[in-house]
């Protein structure tokens, strides 16, 4: 009866130890500290003063100590293993008694002297799914008693806990390494992607001596408006790219038409007005990671009153991104010199925008645009639009917004009720 009671007490102790080991191995501490704590727990369970956990280097075919206790400084200790020894260790399911088991000499050969140097008595391989990770070694018990079958069975279970933790950590390191590699690759590809888009935008603008930087400015205005209208970050990025490429169809238009400083003939106007449809045809062939790029470009000259081109869309038939782009494109045209006229004065720009709300421009888009300008001027928002204007125009615009000659707040409120 007493023997049964002792065995039950021992079993409960073992279960409690395993629970503590499992908790330790899954704690969010530094992994090296976790392994060290696990070794100390194993040593404490079997009342031994010497122990070490070795980790296998797959590439070099060596095992080296991760943590140790009671065996001196063994950081430089290395045990080389043959391919055959590694395969044998994978197949061994039970602890190896280094003093009596003949397998020890077969496995380690001359390297066994290294284990004898650290006074190792028992060794248990750390294996998960035929993946050899290293081994745990422990020395003699304080009492001098031999390790029992129950001891070795418990050691096997505890070692398996350690093996699973090492395996998970190894997988995590590989995943993190792969993640870092993929992240660098993505960043490089992303940079190339954006550089290519900017190169296309520069090529587009190069056809028109008067509109250098037009695509970049339209892109910036579009993104600012979309952000103000609470578009998602991905949607804002999409319209930013669409803004850079909206005029790509002009590549197919005769340069003399684009730069003509007099009124265009009917045929020239037809050719120039074909550029949104050409942009659409070009951009539909590209698989962008953002939705609607080609449609935004096609419809950026549509008007909410239905008098635009190329499709004569009106109101909600026009994609939201195209409504934003229409305003951004027109604002840049008004605020920069063109072959047929110089940039408009700030007062004329604001009046033109007011006059065309609900006609050329969507009212809510215009409202958001006015909000941005006001916020930038009064310091409520980081300047994005104002810095892209020439200094003289920017100063005029600030005066118009801040003085009473243009009731900016009133106009914003009135826009909310306008058609569009």
Secondary structure as UniProt FT lines:
FT   HELIX           2..25
FT   HELIX           31..45
FT   TURN            46..47
FT   STRAND          51..57
FT   TURN            58..61
FT   STRAND          62..69
FT   TURN            75..76
FT   STRAND          78..80
FT   HELIX           83..91
FT   STRAND          96..97
FT   TURN            98..100
FT   HELIX           103..108
FT   HELIX           109..111
FT   HELIX           112..117
FT   TURN            118..119
FT   STRAND          122..128
FT   TURN            129..130
FT   STRAND          131..138
FT   TURN            142..143
FT   HELIX           149..206
FT   TURN            209..210
FT   TURN            212..213
FT   HELIX           214..228
FT   TURN            229..230
FT   HELIX           233..245
FT   TURN            246..247
FT   HELIX           248..252
FT   HELIX           255..258
FT   HELIX           266..272
FT   TURN            273..274
FT   HELIX           275..283
FT   TURN            284..285
FT   TURN            291..292
FT   HELIX           293..298
FT   TURN            299..301
FT   TURN            304..305
FT   HELIX           315..317
FT   HELIX           320..334
FT   TURN            339..340
FT   HELIX           346..355
FT   TURN            358..360
FT   HELIX           363..378
FT   HELIX           386..388
FT   HELIX           391..402
FT   TURN            404..405
FT   HELIX           408..416
//
